[in-house]
Amino acid sequence: MEYLTIYRADLDFRGLSEETKYRYMRLVTLFVDSERDYTRQGVQAFLQSLKGRGTYKRWCFGVLKSFFECLEINWPFKSGEGPKLDKPLQPFLTEVECRTLLEMAQAESDTHFALFRSAAVTISRRVEISRLNVADYDGANIRIDTAKGGDPRVLTLDKETIQALDIISSDRGPNEPLFRTSAGARISPHALGAIFRKYRRRMGLPDGTGLHAIRRGVTTLMFQGGMRETELQAFGGWKSPSMVARYVQLTPGEASMTALETNPLVTV
């Protein structure tokens, strides 16, 4: 149980929500209680014993990796290894990968942290992020010009994103870029992609995973959390709900599990 106490303290230090900490602790408690070896074979056997979905097992893989690293136990997998999904999907970030990205960016650069957090919270395209000026942010909301036509989106921000944006914008005029280089120039969409690739390599994510993977991943998380396609359409600036469906990265196995959970005629 000492391992669990240490990991819980680490989660508290990281400032995660109580719901997220509960989910992380529930999984690692299952692993500890399974009495499997802290080896490659032990982790694989544990993951195989879990019921569920391709992306769920990928999430579990990421949580267990953070558990091993917290305890300074050798993680027995190379970068890029992990549970295989039911079918090839467009590159996307899981919840654990999004959190890892944000933690790494926060430790390295106020600008990078604010950039990635804004991209995740608003599920914006990189060209939309690049275009933002200080005047588009009022201390509570952000106005995003939709890149592919349509009306601008005015989105309410959470406390942590507001704090991150306040840090980088407090000394600038309204017409200056919200995100800028160390030389003071606007960060271009190409430069945003290059910044993300640096973190991608450090995280061991597959080649071809770009900044857009945040938009796909968080869209999937919000859909799984109960947000309707029409709501996601308005929030993310898509022209139709059918476009949202192209971003939600669900495998056939996940769809099948959802059907079992939501169909009133199914006996579980």
Secondary structure, DSSP 8 states (H G I E B T S, - for coil): -HHHHHHHHHHHHHT--HHHHHHHHHHHHHHHHTT--SSHHHHHHHHHHS-S-HHHHHHHHHHHHHHHHHTT----S-TT-----SS-------HHHHHHHHHHHHHH-HHHHHHHHHHHHHT--HHHHHH-BGGGB-SSEEEE--TTSS--EEEE--HHHHHHHHHHHTTS-TTSBSSB-TTS-B--HHHHHHHHHHHHHHHT--TT--THHHHHHHHHHHHHTT--HHHHHHHHT-SSHHHHHHH----HHHHHHHHHHH-TT---
